[in-house]
Amino acid sequence: MSGNRVVAVTVLVVLAVTLASGPLVGVSLTDDPAADGEPNHVSVSVDEAPDDAALVADRHNDDLYHLRADPVHFTVTNVSGRPTVVYRVDVPELNHTRSAGMFVTEGGTYEVSFDPSNVDSERVEQDRYEGTVTVQAFDADGSRVLVERTVTVEVEE
């Protein structure tokens, strides 16, 4: 399997597990079901989301770049059940996506981030790419896009 396919399959598996165990399907992968069988609901406001991202050359391996972006900060109120917030960075020209999700169970301020993901250097042919930062909430009401913005993904040597 090529590196691109491995990354794509990994992202799909993570998203599938997140969604399957989340509010839309309702399959719990833990022994802690929602209190009193409450439906999943949440009010979320995004306090801070990145305006850019970077492909940073690996200092030890010339064959790799790492996709990096600042974390997302958000505030949660009116929580019931186990709703999910997902943060995703897409770079379509490289066919590359990185995402992270988190269940929220109580009100408060949260941060969600992801570990840098690898991109083969042979695929990186430009100084910058256009990407998209998306933050979504998933609960019993469905999926809501909280932030979706076009960002510049700078290539850093």
N, C-alpha and C positions, 0 to 999 in steps of 0.2 A: 504494500500500500504506500502511495507517495505521501510525503510530509503534509501536503495540502489536504489530502483526504483524511489523514489521521486527525488533524486539527479540526476539520469540519465534523467528523464523526464524534469527536470528544465534546465539542460545543453542543451538538445536537443531543447527545446523551445527557449532559448536564442540564440543558433546558428541559428535556423530556422528564427527567426525574424531578426537577424543581416544579414543573407544571403538574405532573401526575400526583405529586405529594402535596400540592398546594390547593388553593381554594376552588379552582375550576373543576377538578375531577374529584377531589375529596378523599383520595387514598392516603392514609397516614402511614408513614414509614417509621413512626415512633409509637411508644406506648402512651403518649400524652395527647389524647384527643382534645378538641376544643371544649372549653368548659361548658357543661350543660348542653352540649350539642349546638351551641350558638352558631349561626351562620357567620362567615367571614366578612367583616366590614372594616374599613379603615378610611380615615381622612389623612391625606399626606400633602405637605407642602415642601417643595424642594428649596432649600436655603442656598445651596451652592452646587453648581455642576460645572465641569471643565469647559473652557472655551477653545481648548486646543488639546493636542496629543502629540506624541513623538515616537519615532522609530529610532532607537538608540543603538549604535553599533556595539556589539559585545566586545569587551576589552580583551577577552581571552580566546575568542573564537571568531575569526574573520568571516566565517560562513553564516553568522547569525546577526539579526537585529532583534531588539525587544520592543514590543508595543507597550508604551507606558502612558498613563493618563492619571490626573489627580483624582482623588476620591470624590464621591457625591455625599453631601450632607443634607439630611432632610429631617423634618419634624412630623411626628405622628400623633394624632389625637383620635378619639372615638374609635378605639380598637375593640373588636370582638372576634373570637376565633383565631385563626392563624393566617392572615393575609400575607402576601409576598410583595416585596419591592425588588425589581430587577434593574440593574445598570448595565448598559451594553455600549460598546464602541465598535462600529463597523467601518472597515476600509474596503469598499467595493472593488476598487481597481486591483487590489491585492487578493481579493476573495478571502478576506480575513476578518473574523469577528472574535471579540473577547467579551465575556459577560460574567456577572456575579449577581447572585440573588440572596435575599435574606428574608426569613420569616420575622414578622413583628408581632409581639404578643401583648405589648403595653405601650402606652403613650410615652413620648420622650423624644430626644434628639438622637439620631443615628448617623453613622458613617458607613458607607459600603464602598469597597475598593476591590481591585483584582490584582493578582500577581502578574507581572509582565509576561506576555506571551511571545513565543519565538516566530520569527519570519526569516526564511532562508534569504541570504544576501543576494543570491542570483535573481530573485524576484524583484528586488528593490532597484529600480532603474531611474527614479526621479528624485528631485530634491525635496519635494512635498507632494502630498496626496490630499484629496478631499475625503473626509470621513463624516460619520454621524454619531453623536452622543444621544442616547435615548435612556430615559428613566420611566419605568412603567410600574403601576400598581395592579395587582391581581387580587380580586376578592369576589364575593358572591354576586356583585354587580357586573362582573366581567373584567376586562382589561382597560385601563385608562392610561393614556400617554400623559405623563406629567411634564416632561421636557423632551423635546426633540430638536436638536440644532445641528447645523452643518459646522464642522470644525476643520481647521487645517492641521494635518498631520505632518510635522516637520521631520525630515531625515537628519539625524545628528551623527556625525562621524566620531 
